[in-house]
Structure formats: C-alpha cells, structure tokens
C-alpha cells in the first residue's frame, strides 16, 4: 500500500471512530433521591406504628401520597385529617425532592403528659447542588394545659414528665434534611415523630457506561 492510500485509510478509520462516539449516548449523572413523609411514626410501649405513611421514593420520577381521615395512637389519643406526600422531579432548572406531612386536632396523653395542637405541618425540600431546607408550622400548641410559645427555631425543647417534646426538629446533611414538626419522647413509653418530612438528592454516578470502542484497523 502506498503512502497516499495508507493516509486515506487512516482518515477513514478515524472518521468511523468519531461517528461512533457521536452516536453513543452521552454519559449522564444519575440522581439518587431520598424522600418520605409520615403524619405520625414511631413506637408506643414497644409497638411500632406509621400513620398516613408514604413510604420511600422509588426513583427520580416517583410521587407518593397517603392520608387518613382520623387515626388513634393506641389508647393515648389521636389526630384528624392526616396527610403526607413526597415527590421528586428532574425538570429544569434543578432536580429536586419535596416532602410534606400534616395533621389537625392532635390530642395525646402519655404518662401524665398531655399534648394538643390545632394544626401541625412539616416541609422539607432538597435541590441538586443546593442547600436543603426545612420548616414547620405548629398552631395552638398546648402542653399539660399551658400554651407553648413556638419560636420557629430548629430543635426547640419543651420538658415533659420523664421526657421531652422537640419542636421543629431538624436533622440536616449536605444532601438532605429530615423535619419533625413535633418529636414526643417519654422514656421507656413513647417515641413519636408527629408530621415528619424527609427530602434528599444527590448524584449517584454515571447512568450510561462509557463506550468500548473497536480497535483501529492496522494497515
């Protein structure tokens, strides 16, 4: 083969390789999502429970909702209009996960502690590359017959007999946050997250593997 023919063959091989690369799907970063919402979850007297529970998101296009008109926490009381929702979206400008849980007419009596509220809600949102955000709304909160001032600050603590009530409890990581509007703990008896919302998002690696190209032809 003369030098001219060799050069043309090499150019043709390079052109074929370039065409293969152009046709191969672009390598993209898969989104890992972490979302869930529950109106009431935890344990009482060693028994686990989850009321109006969405369960965890399955993938980056999932949407879940759960609701109950009314529900009881064994013989300790209950709440009305329980609702929870969580969802994820990859739409522009940023992929995100959002979760929300709420309930009304909360009325619980646990080991000499009486906790009531007209309305309780938690919200959590996480955007890809952004700072996770969480907030709670707690209306007409009363503990043992006394109105409680809700500051709005994360992790406000109200002492209970043998335990504590945490308001706007927030646990945050670089990629997500969990918000419990109320977290009632009576040691050895009850541990209940009331209106709990969780949202997280991150990059989970390449969703399309890089191509394995054929070797260049030898001349």
N, C-alpha and C positions, 0 to 999 in steps of 0.2 A: 504494500500500500504506500503510495507516495505521500509526501507531507501535506499536499493540498487536500487529498481525500481523508487523511487522518484528522486534520483540523476540522473538516466539515462533520465527521462522525462524532468528534468530541463535542462540538457545538450542539449537535442534535441530541446527544445524551444529556447534556446539561439542561437543554430546553425541556426534555421529558421530565427530568427531576424537578425542575421549577414548576411544571404543570401539576405534578403530583402534590407538591407542597401547597400550591394554591388551592387545590381541590380538597385537601384534608380539612376536617372540621377544626376550627380554632380551639386552642386549649383554653378552657374557662375554669374559674374557681367555683366549686360547688358551695352552696350556702348550707351551713348547719344551723338548724333552728331549734329553739327550746322555748316552748310556750305551754302554759296550762293555767287553768282558773278553777277555783272551787269556792262555793259560798261558805261552807263550814267543813273543815277537815281536821283530823287529829285522833285523839283517843280519850275515852272516859272509862274509868275503872278497868283499864287494860284492854278495852274493846275499841278497835279501830273503826273509824267512820269517815265517809266523804259524802256530803250532801250537795246536790247540784254541781257535779264534778265533770269537767270537760275531758279529762284525761290529757296526755301529752300530744303535741302536734306530731304528725307522722312525717311530713316533708314540707318543702318550702312553698307549697301551694295549698296547704291544709287550712280548714276553717271548722271550728268546733263550738257547739253551744249546748248548755244544759240548764234546766230550770225546774223548779218545784213551787207549787202554789203555797204550800206550807210544809214544815218539817219539824220534828222534835228531836232533841238530844237526850235519848232515854227518858228518864223522869225528871231531868234537870231544866226543862223548858224547851224553847224553840224559837222559830222565826217565821216570817211570811215573805212571800214574793222573792224567793231565792233565785238568783240568775248568775250565770257565768258564761263567758265567751272568750275565745282566743283564736287568733288567725295570723297568717304570715302572707307576705306579698313580695314579689321580686320586681314590681313595677318601678319605673323611674320616678323620681331621681335617685332614690335609695331603697334597697331592700330593707324590710322591717318586720318586726313581730310585735303585736299588740295584744294585751290581755286585760280583762276586766271582770270583777266579781262584785255582787251587791246583794243586800237583803234589807228587809224592813221589819219593824216591830220585834226587835231582838229582846228576849226576856229569858235570862238564865239565872238559876240559883244553885250554886255549887259550894258545899261545905261551909255554909254560913256567909257566903258572898253572893250578893245579888247584883247582876249587871244588866242594864237595859239601855236601849238606844232606839230612836225613831227610824234611823236610816244609817247604813254603813256601806261604804264602797271603797274598793282598791283598784288602782290602774297601774299598769306597767307597760313601757314601750322601749324597744331596743332597735336602733338603726345600724346598718352595717357601717362600721367605721366611726360611729357617733358615740356619745355618752348616754348610757341607759338612764331612763327617767322613771320615777315612780311617785305616786301621790295617793292620799287617802282622803275620804270625806266621812266625817263622823258627826251625826246630828243628834242633839239632845241626849248625850251620854250621861248615865247616872250609875254610880257605884254605891251600893248599900244605902240607897235613899238620898245620896248627896250628888248634886250636879257637878260634873267634872269639866273644867276648862280644858279645851283641846287646843294646844298651842300650834299644831300643824308641823312642828319639828319632828324629824325622824326619831323613833325609839324613845318616846316619852313614856315614863314608867309611873303607874299608879299602884301603890302597895295594896295587897289583899291579905286576908287572914290565911296564913300558910302559903302564900304565893304572890303573884303579881299580874297586872294587866298592862301590856305594852301597846301603846297607840302608835299607829303609822310605823310599824316595824319594817325596816328596810335592810336587806342584805344584798350588797352590790359587788359585782366583779367587773373586770374590764369589758366583758361582752354581754352582760345581762344583769337583771335585778329581780328580786322577789319582794313583793309588798304584801304585808298582812295588815289590814286596817286595824284589827284588834287581835292580840295574842294573849289568851287567857291561860294561865298556868296556876294550878293548885297542886302542890307537890303530892305525888302518890295517888292523885284522884283524877285530875283532868289536865289535858294539854290540847287546846283548841285554837286553831287559826281561823279567824272569822273574817270572811271576804279576803281571799288570798289570790293574788295575780302574779304570774311569773312570765318574764319575756327575756329572750336572749338570742343573739345571732352572731355568727362568725363564719370564717372561710374554712372549709373542710378539705382543701386540696383540689387537685385537678380532676374535673369531671370527665375529660376526654384524654386518653393517654397520648403521648407524642408518637408520631408515626415511625414505623420501622421501614426505612427506605431501601429499595433494591440497590445492590452494588452497581457502580458504573461499569459499563461494558469495557472490556480490555481489547486493545487493538494491536 
